[in-house]
Each structure stands twice: as structure tokens, then as C-alpha cells.
Amino acid sequence: MRVKTDAYGNAYLTDVNFTASMSSSSSCYCSGCHKVAKVIKLNFPRTLYGPPSYTKLETFYSERWYCMDCLDKLRNAIKMALVANPLKEGENG
């Protein structure tokens, strides 16, 4: 786990990962619309100060399953956000 500090003095972790895999079955429930279909399984990180002392950053992962229709909507939402407010080179948000 590698901790760095951003321009505002806030600590953050550099080893956070997003992962994805395709389901082997076509009988999975989509987390978005609840359709039964083949899905992409996405792992989302959430980093915060964890117990017991709440002084050490920890990353927790949660998995969501999305059908192709919902993935298209997610892709479109991200694309629209970037079109509305594009990141400049070297900017991370």
C-alpha cells in the first residue's frame, strides 16, 4: 500500500484498482435493472480511514453486476460528464 499526498495535503492510496470480468452464465441478475442476462462484474474501490484507530487508510471493494444495456448507459454517462467538463492534461479530478 503506497500513501501519497495530493495538492491539498490529503492522503491517498496509489494502489487502488478497478477490475472487471464477464460472467460465465447468462442467468445473472443485473445490479442496475434486475434483468437476468450475461453481465460484466465490476469491482469498485472505496478508500477511507478504517477501524479501530481511524488513522490508517484502507480500501474496501464492492462488486456490482451490469448487463450490456446498463453498461451502455454507464459508458454514456461517463462520456457526457467528460464532454461537459473535460479534464485537462495532467489533471486527475
PLY file of the C-alpha trace (Angstrom):
ply
format ascii 1.0
element vertex 93
property float x
property float y
property float z
element edge 92
property int vertex1
property int vertex2
end_header
0.00 0.00 0.00
1.54 3.28 -1.08
0.30 6.52 0.50
0.85 9.87 -1.21
-0.38 13.38 -0.56
-2.36 15.46 -3.07
-2.05 19.20 -3.78
-4.44 19.94 -0.89
-2.48 17.91 1.68
-4.90 14.96 1.72
-3.50 11.44 1.89
-4.49 8.96 -0.84
-3.54 5.44 -1.89
-1.84 4.75 -5.22
-2.55 1.01 -5.42
-6.34 1.21 -5.81
-7.62 -0.92 -8.71
-10.81 -1.31 -10.67
-11.33 -4.81 -12.04
-13.89 -6.34 -14.37
-14.79 -9.80 -15.60
-17.52 -11.33 -17.75
-19.92 -13.77 -16.14
-19.74 -17.33 -17.44
-23.50 -17.71 -17.06
-26.33 -15.84 -18.74
-28.57 -16.22 -15.69
-27.17 -13.39 -13.54
-29.19 -10.51 -12.13
-28.12 -7.03 -13.27
-27.48 -4.67 -10.34
-28.88 -1.80 -12.40
-32.15 -3.01 -13.90
-32.51 -6.52 -12.41
-32.63 -8.19 -15.86
-31.40 -11.79 -15.97
-28.56 -11.89 -18.51
-24.84 -12.28 -19.01
-23.18 -9.48 -17.02
-19.90 -7.70 -16.50
-18.82 -7.93 -12.87
-17.20 -4.65 -11.77
-15.24 -4.21 -8.56
-15.40 -0.68 -7.18
-12.95 0.56 -4.54
-13.88 2.78 -1.61
-10.97 4.16 0.40
-11.40 5.66 3.85
-9.88 5.70 7.30
-10.75 2.36 8.87
-11.18 0.97 12.37
-10.00 0.56 15.00
-7.97 3.80 15.17
-9.35 5.54 12.05
-5.85 6.84 11.31
-4.89 4.38 8.54
-6.33 4.50 5.03
-7.92 1.24 3.89
-9.57 0.25 0.64
-12.71 -1.87 0.60
-14.14 -3.35 -2.61
-17.74 -3.95 -3.58
-18.90 -5.84 -6.63
-21.72 -4.78 -8.96
-23.06 -6.75 -11.92
-24.28 -4.89 -15.02
-25.94 -6.17 -18.19
-24.84 -4.78 -21.56
-27.75 -2.30 -21.70
-26.83 -0.83 -18.31
-23.13 -0.78 -19.23
-24.01 1.26 -22.31
-25.85 3.73 -20.05
-22.86 3.89 -17.68
-20.46 4.48 -20.59
-22.73 7.22 -21.93
-22.98 8.92 -18.51
-19.16 8.97 -18.17
-18.77 10.23 -21.74
-21.32 13.02 -21.16
-19.57 14.09 -17.94
-16.23 14.29 -19.76
-17.75 16.21 -22.68
-19.43 18.67 -20.29
-16.26 19.23 -18.25
-13.18 17.70 -19.89
-10.10 17.03 -17.79
-7.03 18.98 -18.80
-3.76 17.13 -19.42
-2.23 16.05 -16.10
-5.45 16.75 -14.17
-6.94 13.92 -12.08
-10.20 15.42 -10.96
0 1
1 2
2 3
3 4
4 5
5 6
6 7
7 8
8 9
9 10
10 11
11 12
12 13
13 14
14 15
15 16
16 17
17 18
18 19
19 20
20 21
21 22
22 23
23 24
24 25
25 26
26 27
27 28
28 29
29 30
30 31
31 32
32 33
33 34
34 35
35 36
36 37
37 38
38 39
39 40
40 41
41 42
42 43
43 44
44 45
45 46
46 47
47 48
48 49
49 50
50 51
51 52
52 53
53 54
54 55
55 56
56 57
57 58
58 59
59 60
60 61
61 62
62 63
63 64
64 65
65 66
66 67
67 68
68 69
69 70
70 71
71 72
72 73
73 74
74 75
75 76
76 77
77 78
78 79
79 80
80 81
81 82
82 83
83 84
84 85
85 86
86 87
87 88
88 89
89 90
90 91
91 92
